[in-house]
């Protein structure tokens, strides 16, 4: 099954999820908090995403609900990238 996100996102998220084993699948509904995404890791992930995709995540969107699963976070990235992204995807 091909994930709905690109490889950059997969790499960034796997780096942030320190309890996810390298061979474990990164599923859309995986609960990120269960795999080590705490508040510090969330901020570090946000900064990596902003740099990698050339977007700015608004402060009001930096909340645990948005970062709760790969799917919810990718949805936000996709929406922001469509309106403000400068880097090419993929």
Order of alpha helices (4+ residues) and beta strands (2+ residues): alpha-alpha-alpha
